[in-house]
Amino acid sequence: MKNLFRQEIYKDKWLLIIGIPIVTLLIQHIGLSWEVIQEYIREDYYWHNLLFNFSTIFLSLVINRILIRHLEQKLLYRPAFSKRVIIQLLLSLAAIITVTEILAYLYIIVWVKADYWEGRFSTDLPFTIILIILVNLIYIGFYLQSESQRKSDQKKEEEVEKA
């Protein structure tokens, strides 16, 4: 598990510490007015929903991180950068959407014991897809920044060796 959260290339502690709570609150309250939010917070199921959203987002980020680490061993960004990005996005979308939809089904139908599924595919699914793409773009940016830093360090070492 410690190897999963190494910070050499993907400096994502801020994403895990700050991003998960912010995205959880955003998902929990998106599209609601302040008055509705105040009423919603007083409901018993509010905290259950908040915990469900938090754990789903955390699990999604961990799944994404595991996928990226696995791809680092099987398919490097270089020399096939576009191929790696496309495969990473498609696998991430497939894995995370599958897991979140199963969790949502279990939460709504089994735990809450509701017999509805309204709005899941019209609001939650597109929002999930957008978030997955954004998170993957952040991780690709981490890689590009790390690669740029590595090249800069190599250039500095070569200059020192020449001097």
Disulfide bonds with the S-S distance in Angstrom:
none
